[in-house]
Amino acid sequence: MRQLALALLLERPVWFAPLVTHMRPLERIAEAFSIAENYADGVGKLVVGQPSSR
């Protein structure tokens, strides 16, 4: 089931994009946890990803 869900996410990312309200790069993980823990800034779903390229 997990593989099927992942395949669907990869195949149709536009369906799920509205669910993600915040994104943070991995190097800002402490900030991401603080936002999620405190439901700050209207967070719904927060995604932590690869380091930013900036």
Kinemage of the C-alpha trace (Angstrom):
@kinemage 1
@onewidth
@group {chain A} dominant
@subgroup {mainchain}
@vectorlist {calphas} color= white
{ca met a 1} P 0.000 0.000 0.000
{ca arg a 2} L 2.840 2.385 0.848
{ca gln a 3} L 4.400 1.942 -2.606
{ca leu a 4} L 1.051 2.610 -4.256
{ca ala a 5} L 0.618 5.846 -2.282
{ca leu a 6} L 4.135 6.974 -3.172
{ca ala a 7} L 3.544 6.189 -6.842
{ca leu a 8} L 0.374 8.276 -6.792
{ca leu a 9} L 2.193 11.194 -5.151
{ca leu a 10} L 4.924 11.060 -7.772
{ca glu a 11} L 2.506 10.628 -10.668
{ca arg a 12} L 0.057 13.385 -9.672
{ca pro a 13} L 1.837 15.950 -7.466
{ca val a 14} L -0.577 18.691 -8.508
{ca trp a 15} L -3.389 16.861 -6.707
{ca phe a 16} L -1.548 17.056 -3.414
{ca ala a 17} L 0.204 20.433 -3.664
{ca pro a 18} L -2.702 22.356 -2.072
{ca leu a 19} L -2.325 20.226 1.059
{ca val a 20} L 1.225 21.485 1.690
{ca thr a 21} L 1.143 24.891 3.340
{ca his a 22} L 4.812 25.246 4.291
{ca met a 23} L 8.195 23.959 3.126
{ca arg a 24} L 11.565 24.231 4.847
{ca pro a 25} L 14.990 22.984 3.785
{ca leu a 26} L 16.655 20.347 5.928
{ca glu a 27} L 19.112 22.837 7.422
{ca arg a 28} L 16.111 24.680 8.965
{ca ile a 29} L 14.594 21.605 10.616
{ca ala a 30} L 14.490 23.186 14.089
{ca glu a 31} L 12.376 26.021 12.701
{ca ala a 32} L 10.142 23.520 10.925
{ca phe a 33} L 9.504 21.577 14.138
{ca ser a 34} L 8.763 24.785 16.031
{ca ile a 35} L 6.239 25.892 13.408
{ca ala a 36} L 4.536 22.500 13.376
{ca glu a 37} L 4.536 22.083 17.166
{ca asn a 38} L 2.976 25.487 17.758
{ca tyr a 39} L 0.680 25.458 14.723
{ca ala a 40} L 2.320 28.773 13.859
{ca asp a 41} L 1.747 30.804 10.719
{ca gly a 42} L -1.388 28.870 9.779
{ca val a 43} L 0.548 25.665 9.152
{ca gly a 44} L -1.404 22.743 7.751
{ca lys a 45} L 1.147 20.336 6.325
{ca leu a 46} L 4.840 21.133 6.473
{ca val a 47} L 7.400 19.413 4.265
{ca val a 48} L 11.075 19.280 5.192
{ca gly a 49} L 13.250 18.689 2.149
{ca gln a 50} L 16.754 18.846 0.842
{ca pro a 51} L 19.029 21.792 1.682
{ca ser a 52} L 18.221 24.956 -0.202
{ca ser a 53} L 20.415 25.826 -3.151
{ca arg a 54} L 20.811 29.423 -1.966
